[in-house]
Amino acid sequence: MKVDITLPNASSSMFRTHKSYSAEEILAAGGADAFGKKLGKSTEKLIKALQEGPAIEPFSDEEWTDLLRQLEATK
């Protein structure tokens, strides 16, 4: 069974760039891996994008100092 995967109508959703799919649609496409490949996505592309992305530090030096001070004060 071939499933036609189409992009959502941009004006009909609050999340115009994201469409959710039902479990039935994913299974009908052949499972999660097959579904992702039909949408042009793959694990390899995700890993490559994460590796090529910038290194992200969740807190600044000032925030780390403040957090460690709070931790020490609440021990």
C-alpha positions in Angstrom: 0.0 0.0 0.0 1.5 3.3 -1.1 0.7 6.3 1.1 0.7 9.9 -0.3 2.4 12.2 2.2 1.5 15.8 1.6 2.5 19.0 3.3 -0.3 20.7 5.4 -2.1 23.7 4.3 -0.1 26.6 5.7 -3.1 28.8 6.5 -4.9 26.1 8.5 -2.6 25.6 11.4 -1.0 27.6 14.2 2.1 25.5 13.6 2.4 26.2 9.9 5.7 24.5 9.4 4.9 21.4 11.5 2.3 18.7 10.7 1.6 15.9 13.0 0.8 12.4 11.7 -1.2 9.7 13.2 0.2 6.3 14.1 -2.0 4.8 11.4 -0.3 7.0 8.8 3.2 6.1 10.0 2.4 2.4 10.0 0.8 2.6 6.6 4.0 4.1 5.2 5.9 1.1 6.5 7.0 2.2 10.0 8.9 5.0 11.5 12.1 4.5 9.4 10.2 4.3 6.1 8.0 7.2 7.0 11.0 9.4 7.8 12.7 8.5 4.6 9.6 9.4 2.6 9.7 12.8 4.3 13.4 13.1 3.4 14.6 12.7 6.9 17.1 10.2 8.3 19.1 9.5 11.4 22.3 10.2 9.5 21.1 13.7 8.6 20.1 14.4 12.3 23.5 13.3 13.6 25.3 15.3 11.0 23.3 18.5 11.8 24.0 18.1 15.5 27.7 17.6 14.9 27.9 20.6 12.6 25.9 22.8 14.9 27.5 25.3 17.2 28.6 24.2 20.7 26.0 25.5 23.1 26.7 26.4 26.7 23.4 26.4 28.7 24.6 28.9 31.3 27.0 31.9 31.2 29.9 32.0 33.7 28.0 34.4 35.8 24.9 32.1 35.9 27.1 29.1 36.8 28.7 31.0 39.7 25.3 32.1 41.0 23.9 28.5 40.7 26.9 27.0 42.5 26.6 29.7 45.2 22.8 28.8 45.6 23.6 25.1 45.7 26.3 25.6 48.4 23.9 27.8 50.5 21.1 25.2 50.4 23.2 22.2 51.4 
